[in-house]
């Protein structure tokens, strides 16, 4: 207990740089918000809070209304996220400035089918946790290289839950697999050049990173299946361990397209994700159960996530900021156990809220 008090007391002490200068209390301490290290819009795992509505690809795996045969359905996504600051500080030495932040993130991505005339079910929920999230930023005075950000997330967890109504639909329709257990731990690291959160004017940011799956559970990778969830004969668990990505983002607060307090933002991510290796299904009226099984092995697949719209900068007197965007996604289905579906697209509108304590 005494050790814990000493550690907490150390972090609450004023921070002193190499020249004996005490850092400002607004820059350092426990639970101090950071003004850098913002997640880029196109980050698939960004812990923001948003509402999305648009046209998503139809599929027999999640469409429990056989009367809806269109190629695309009106689908919705809601993300509830929080980026919780634990500790942050700014260190100055001569003309150099370093910043450090330690935080934790929580998010839940809910995939809805509100316009389904049968029951408007929840299709899938993804739960994500990452702690600690460590960010170190080095500032520069160069015109083109303004800063360098290193982000390390040594322990992340993700699990998924398919909607109950969808599980019942898959059982009654005779799917050989009713659900897949998707639950895993991973670590992630990335570098960002010109982090937009630490820049006041127009900015071009680029980020490179990767996620490594840990083998914390014997005999399984990203997913597994229990005997009561389907036929396990011939079922092959995930063996791939790595995802990689590259992102670009343009922020234009001083550009000609600014509208009042809102400035234009363009963000894109290309992520090489693991396409899960168990079967998916298509409608086939000639088969006994009306389904056609398609099996493609586990593989890496490029996925594009693109945002373009307007963003409101954070103001100290406000509780948060909002932004409205157009979104286009093309790649594997990004939701939970449906990451075995190789071709999925979504085009729609997004409203994002970012609280001011980040």
N, C-alpha and C positions, 0 to 999 in steps of 0.2 A: 504494500500500500504506500509506504514511504517513497519507494522508487517511482511509482506512478505520479505522486505529487511533485517530486523533483523534476520529472520529465515535463509535466505540464507547466511548471514554473519556469523552466528553461525557455520554452517556446513563448511564454508571455513576457519575457524580458525584452527590453528595447534591442533592436538589431544594430550592430556596430560594424561599419565597413573597415577596410584596411587602413584608412586614414584617420580612424577614430571618430568618424561622423556617425551619429545615430540616425537610423532610417526613420522616416516619418511614420507615425502610428497608423496613418491611413493606408500605408503600403505594406505593413507587416503585422502578423499576429494570428491568433486562432480565429477561425471562421470569418476571415477577411475576404470579401469578394475580390476576384482577380479581374483585370481589364485586358487580358490576353488569353490565348489558347482557346478561342471560341471554335466550336465544331463547325466545319464547313457545311453548307446547306445540303450538299449532295451526299454526305456521309450516310451510308445505309444504317449505321448504328447511332446516329446523333440522338442524344437524350432530350430533345426539345419536346414541346407540347404542340401538336398540330392536328388539324382535321383535313382529310382529303376526300374528294369525291370525283369520280370519273369513270371512264370505260375501261374495264379489265377483261382479259381473255376468258371466255367461257370454257368449262371443262366438266366432264362427267364425274370427276373425283369430288367436286364440291357443289355441283348444281343439282339440288334434290327435286327440281321441278322439270319433268320431262317435256312439258309444253314449251319451255324456253329453249329454243334451238338456235338462237342468234350466235354469231361468232363472239360477240362481246356483251357483257352485262354491265349495268350501272352498279359499281361496287364502292365501298367506303373503307377508309382506314382512319383510325384514331390512335395517336401516340400520346401517352402520358409519360413525361420524362422529368427528371430532376438531376441537376449537376450540383452536388452539395460541397461547398468549400470547407476544408478542414484547417488548412494553414497556407499562408502565402507571405512572401517577403520580397523586397527589392534590395539588391546589394550594389553599391557603387564603389568603384575603384578607379581613381584618376578619371579618364574619359569613358570608361567602360561601365555598362549597366547590365546586370544579370537579374533575372526574375525567376522565382521558384513558386510552384503551387502544388499542393497535395489535396486531392478531392476524391469523392466517390460518386458514381452515377447509378441511377435506377431508371428503368423505362419498361413500358408495357405497350406492345403494338397489337391493336385489336382490329381484325379483319371482318367487316360486316357485309351482309347482303340485305340491306334494309328493304329493298323493293321486291324481295321474294314474296309472292302472293300466298305461299303456304304458311310460313312461320317467321320470315325475316330473321334467319338465324345468325348467330355469331359463328363464323367459319373457323377462325383460329385466333389464338392469343399467344404471343411470344413474350416471355419474361426475360429481362436482361439485368445483370448486376456486374459492376466493375469496381473493385476497391483493393488497393489505392490506385488513383490516376495521378501520375507524377509528370509534371510539365516543367521544363527548364527552357528559358528563352534568353538569347543573347542579342542585344541590340547593336546595330551598325549605323554608320553615318553615310553609307554609300547610297547613291541615287537609285540603284537597281536592286541591291540586296539590303533591305531595311532591317531584317531580323532573321534569326534562325531558331526554330522551336523543335525541341526533342520531347516526344510524348512516350511514356512507358506505362503500360497497364499489365502488371505481372500476373494478375488473377482475374479472369472474367468467367461468368457463368451465364449460360443461356439454356432455357428449357421452353417447351411449347405444350399447348393444350388445345386439341381439336374440339370444336363445339360439340356439345352433347347431341344436339339434333342431327348433326352431320354424322356422328358415329352411328346413331340409330338408322339413319338413311343408308349408310354403307352396309350395315348388317342385313337390313331387310331387302336391299337390292342385290345381295349375293356377292359383294366384293370379296375376293379371296383374302384381302387384308383390310381389316376395319380401321386400324390406326397403327402408327409407328411411334415408338418412344424416342423423341429427340431431346436429348439432355447432355450437355457437355461442358467442360472447362477448357479455357484457352488463355494464352497470353498474346499481347499485341504491342508493337512498337512502330513509331512513324517519325518522320522528319518533315517539317514544313518550312518553306522559304517564304518570307513576307507574310507572316501570320496577320490576318486582317484585323484582329481584335486590338493589336498594338499599333495600328497605323490610322492616322486621322484623315488623310486624303485618298485619292484614287489609288487602287492597289491591285496588283496581280499576284495571287498566291498559288503555290503548287505544293502538293503533299504526296509523299511516297511512304508506303508502309505495308505491313503484313501481319497476319494472325496465325498463330501456331496452336494446333489442337494438342492438349495434354492427354496422355494415356493413363488417366487416373483410375479408370475402371477397366478391369481385365476383360479382354475379348470384345471390346466395342470401340467405335469411333464416334462420329457425330450422332449415330442413331443405333437402335437395336429393336428387337420385337419379341414380345412374350407369346407363348403358345396360344393363349386365349384370345390373341388379337389377330390370328390368321395362320395360314399354312407356313410353318417354319422350314419345311423341307426345301432345300436349295436356296434358302435365304442367306445372302452374303452381307455381313456388316461392313460399315465404312472402313476403308484403309487409308485414305488420303488425309493429310494432316495440315496442309498449308493453304491459306488464302492470301492474295496480294492485291494491291490497288494503287491507282494513281488518281489524284484529284486536281482540278483547277478551279479557281474562283476569281471573278472580277467584281470588285466593289467600286462604285462610281459616285461617291458623295459630292464630288466637285464637277461631275459631268453634265452635259446639256440635257440629259433625260431626267434629271431630278424633278420631282413634283412635290413642292412644299417641303415637309420634313422627310419625305420618302425618297430614297435614292435607288438606282437600279443595281441589281445583283444578277450575275450569271454564274452558275456552278455546275460542274459535271464530274462524275466519277466513273471510271472503268475499273471494275473489280472482277478478278478471276476467282469465281466461287466454285465450291464443290457441288456438282449435280449429284444428288443421291442416287444410288444404284438399284433400287427396287422398282417394281412395275408401276406404271400409271395406266389409266383406262380412257377409252373413247367409246362413244355410243355406237352400237352395232346391232341393228334390228334383226339381223340374220342369226345372231348367236342365241343360245337358250336363255341367258340372263340379260340380254340386251347390251352386253359390254364386250369390248375388244381389249385384250391385255397387250400392252406394249412394254417390252423390257429393253432398256438401253443401259449399258454398264456405267458405273460411277466414273465421272470424268470432270475435268476442269472446263468451265464455261464462262466466256466473257459476258458481263452484265453492265449495261449502261444506265446510269441514273442522272437525269438532267433537270435542272431548275432554272427558271428565268422569271424575274419579277421585281418587286420593289420592297425595300426594307426600311423600317423606321429605326434610327439610331437610339440607343438607350440614353435616357435622361435621368439625372439624379433625383428629380422631383417626381418621376413616374414609377409605378410599381413594375413596369416591364415594357417591352416593345413588341410590335407586331409586324408581320410582313405577309404579302399576298403574292403567290407564284403560280406559274404554269409548270406542270411536271410531266416528264415523259420517262418511262422505264421500259427497257427491253432486255430480256435475258431469261434465266430460269425463274420459276415462280419463287418469290422471296419469302414466302410465309411457311414457317414451321415444317411440318412433315411433307408439304407439297413441293419441296425443293427437288423432288424427282422429276417434275414436269419441265422439260427442256425449253419450251417456248411459251413465254408469257409476256404480255405487254399491258401497260397501263398509261392512260393519258387523261389528265384531269387538272383540277385546281386545288391549291393547298393554302390554308391559312395557318401561320405559325405564330406562336406566342413564346417569348423568352422572358422569364422573370428577371428582375433587376439584381438579385443577389448573386448571379453568376458573374 
